[in-house]
Amino acid sequence: MITYRTAESVSPKHPDKLCDQISDAILDAYFEQDPNSRVAIEVCGGHGQVFVTGEVTSRAQNIDIPAIVHRIAGDDLKVTVNVVEQSPEIAQGVDTGGAGDQGIMIGYATNETPEFLPREVVLARRLNQFIFAKHPFDGKTQVTLADDGKNWQVSSIVASFQNTSQKELEELVRAFIEQESLPGNPELHLNPAGDWNQGGFEADTGLTGRKLIVDNYGPRIPIGGGAFSGKDPSKVDRSAAYMARRIAVDYLKNRNAKEVYVRLAYAIGYPDPLERTVIIDGKPEQIEGYDLTPRGIIKHLDLLRPIYEPTARYGHFGEGFGWDS
């Protein structure tokens, strides 16, 4: 029986990814001045306008949010900023070391690839990066694998890129297939709706946190549901998700496992997780030996630094971040 597995990747110029990068660049700007900043920034952009909203409590001063937007997304944009201080009712639970919200966080690692990610995710992302290096525009890639239980091959590839002709895309995709020595004779769908020149905020709207599956582990792996970008690490839907990934990689290596899932769950204002499960090759057990309070996670992963804008480009895992190894 053949099993098919598909994943997609979007370029940093995709409108949703522009919003993610703006959110995280604003977070980094606050952290550069005040590592204890509390930040939750959402961005919506499209058709000549960008709206930045959220909550910030910080000693940082003179953060030029419109300049950050223009650096990432271009000059011809009207920027509206509506940022207020964090609710004191939320702060009272976080200030004592509690989680910034309730939620479920999923960590995952597999021995399929050196990145400890599903193969289809890695190939879709690497193809996207390969094309983007030559044509740095809005674009998407998608890779489908066929696996009969003994061998796998690439069944199909989809690539759509702004300002890139079908002929150019075919040359790049075939070069990638040769470079990676990919098995199979994949069906190619390159700019399947035709070549296109209008992309990014000119063609579509974007929103922070709308590419959660791309940000995580691809469609095969469940996610907790919380977005990452624009949130400081007191928000456990970001920091605990990073810690869950770190734990999954640790168990994968230490147990010589094939696949590891981690589940963490929190209640707002409460420091310790309500669930701390690791599933190693299908066998569940309780996680031991880690401080899983928000403060413990932040200290262990050194998260109070301006390190977040790069995470918003291609995904938060498998790109060599501190929680990946």
N, C-alpha and C positions, 0 to 999 in steps of 0.2 A: 504494500500500500504506500502510495506517495503522499507525503505531507508537504503542504505549501506554507511558506512563512514570508511575510511581507513587512517592510518598514519603509518609512519615508524620512527625508531630511529637508530642511528649508535653509536658504542662504541667509547671511546676516542682513541683507537688504530687503528681505521679506517684511511686509508692514508689521506683522505681529512681533517679529524679532527686533525690529527697530524700537518698538515700544518696550520690550524687555530690556534692551541695552540702555535706553534712556533711563528707565527706572533704576537699574543697577549702577549706572554712572552717577546718578544723583546720590544714591546711597554711598558710593565711594567718596564723593565730594564731601559729604558730611563726616565720614570716617577719617578723612585726611586731617581734619581739624579736631574732631572729638570722637575718640573710639567708643565712647559710651552713648553715642547718639541712638535714639529710638526712631526708626524710620519705617514707614509703610507707604510707598508711592505707587500709584497706578497711572498709566498713560494710555490715552486713546488718541489716535492720529489718523488723518486721512484728508485728501482733497484740499490741501493748502492750510490745514489747521491741526494743531496739537493741543490737547487738553491734559494738563498735569494736575492731579489731585491726590490728597492723602493726608497723613498725619506725621508730624516730625516734632520731636522734643530733643533739643541739642544746644550746646554752647557754641557751635559753629556759626560764623557770621559771613554775610555777604556771599552766599551761595548763588551764583548766577545760573539759575535754571534755564532760562531761554538760551544762553550761550551753550549749555550742554546739549540741548535739543538740536540747535543748529549744527553743532560739530558732528553729531551722529546722523542727522536726517536731512541736512541741507538748510540753506539760508532762506529760501522762499516759503517760509511757513509763519503763520500767525500763531503765537504761543500764548495760551491762557493758563495761568497758574492759580490754583486754589488749594493752598496747603495750610493746615491748622495744627495746633498742638495735639498730642495724643490724649485721648480721654483719660481723665484721672481715675475713672472706675476700672479701666484696663490696667493702668499703671500700678494701682495698689496691689494687684496680684503679681505683677512682674517684678516690682521693686524688691519683693521679699524672696526672689529666686524662683518663682513659679513660672510655669509655661505661659507664653503669651496668648495661647488659644487652645481649644481642644483640637483633636485631630488624630488621624492614623497616618503613619509614615512607613513606607516600604523601602527596603534595601534589597539589592539583588547582585549576584555575581555568578558567572559561569566560566568554565575553563575552555569554552569554544574558541575564544580569541585572546590575544595578548592583552587586550583592553578589559577583559573580563565582562564583556558585553555580548549579547546575541549577535551572531554573524550577520544577519540581515541589517541590523542597526548600524554596525560598523561599516558595511559596504555602502549603504545608502549615504552615510555621513561622509565617508572618504571620497566617494564619487562627487558629492556636492562640493567638498573642499577642492577637489582636483579641477572641477569646472570653474569654480569661483576664482581660483588663482589666476585664470586666464581671462575670465569675464566677470568682474566683480559687480554683479547686478542682482536684482530680485530673481529668485529661482527656486525650483524644487527638484528633488530626485526621489525615486522610489525603486526598490529592488525586491524582486520575488525569487525565493529559493525553492527548489524542489528536492526533497530528501526521501529516499526509499528505505532509510534505516541503516544503510551501509555506506552510501555515498550521497553527496549533495552536489547540485549544480545550479547555476543561475538560469532561471526560467524566463524572466523578463526584466527589462529595465525601462523606466520612464524618466525622462529629463525634460524639464521646461525651463528655459532661461531667457530673460529679457535681453534684447540687443544681441542675440546669438542665433545665427541661422541654423536650420536643420542640418545643413552640410557641416558646419563647424561643430555642432553638437555630436554628430556621428563620428567625426574624426577624434574628438576628445573622449567619447565613451569607448570607442574601440581601442584607443591608446591606453585607457584605464584598464580595460579587460586584459590587454596584453601585459601591462605592467604588473598587475596583480595575479597573472596566470590563472584567471578564473575558469573553472570547468563549465562546459555546456555551450550551447549556441543560442543565447538569449534572444527573444523577440524584443525589438527596440521600438519604443514609442517616444519620439523626439519632437518636442513642440507639437504634440498631436492635434492641437486646435489651430496650428499655424504659427508662423513666426510673429513675435510681438515686441513692441518697443516701449510701451507705457507700463511702468511697474511701480513698486513701492507705494508711497502715499499718494502718488499721482493716480494710480489705478484702483486702489482699494483702501479700506480702513484696516487699522491694526489695533490690538489691545494687549496690555500686559497679561501674561499668564494664559494665553489661548493656545499655546503649543505644548501642552503638558506631556503628551506621549513622546514627542520629540525631545523634550527636556529630560525625560526619564529613561526608560529602557525599551521603548518600542511597544507595539500593541499586544505582544504575547504576555507581557508582565503587568500585573495589576498595579495601580498607583493609589495613594491615599486620597488624592484629589486636590490638595493645596498647591497653589503656585509658589514659586521661589522668588522671582525677581522683584526688586524693590523693597524687600523685607530684611531688616536687620536680624541677627541670629537669636535675639530673644524670642522670635517667632519660630516655634519648633517645627512648623511645617517646612521650614527651610533647614535649620540646623540639625534637627533630629533625622531628617531625610538624608543629610550628608553623613551623619553618624551611622545610620542604618547601612548605608553603602560601605562605610569603613569596616563595620562589623562583618558584613557579608564577605568582603574580600579577605579579611583576617581568617574567618572560619574556612573559606575555600582553600586557602593556602595551608593552614594548620592541620586540617583534616584530609587534605588531598582529595577534596570533593569535586564532583562534576558541576553541581548547581546548589546555590544557597539563597534562600529567601530570609528576610528579616522583617518582622512586624513590631512596630512600637506604637503605643497609643498614649495620649495625654489628656488631662483635664486642665482647663484654664485656671491659673493661679496655684496649681499643685505641682511640685517639683519632680516627683518620681513618676515614671511611666506606669500606666495601668496594665499594659501588656508589654512583654519583652520576650518575644518568641523568635527563635531561629530554627529554620527547617533545612536540614542538611541531607541532600539526596533523598528527600521525601520523609525524613524522620524528624519530628519536632522535639525541641528541648528548650529550656529556659536559658537566656543569655546570662552569663556570669562574668565578673571581672571588669566591668565597665561602669564608670560613673555616668549615668544617663540622665542626670538632672540638666536643665538648660545651662547652668553655670559650669558643670563638669564637661559638657560637650563643647562649649565655647572655649574653655581652657585647653582641652585635649586637641582640638583641631585648629586653635589659634585663629578664631574667626572675627575678632574685632579689628580688622584691617581692611584697607581699600583694595579688595581682591575680586570684586564681584562682576564688573563689566564683562570680562572674558567668559564667564560662565554662561552669559546670556546669548552667546553667538551660535554655538552648535550643540549644546547639551551640557548638563551639569555633571555627567559621569563619563569616565573613559577618556578624558582629555588631559590627564596628568595633574589633576588637582590634588591637594593634600589628602583628601578623603578617598582617593582612588587607590592608595597603596598602603 
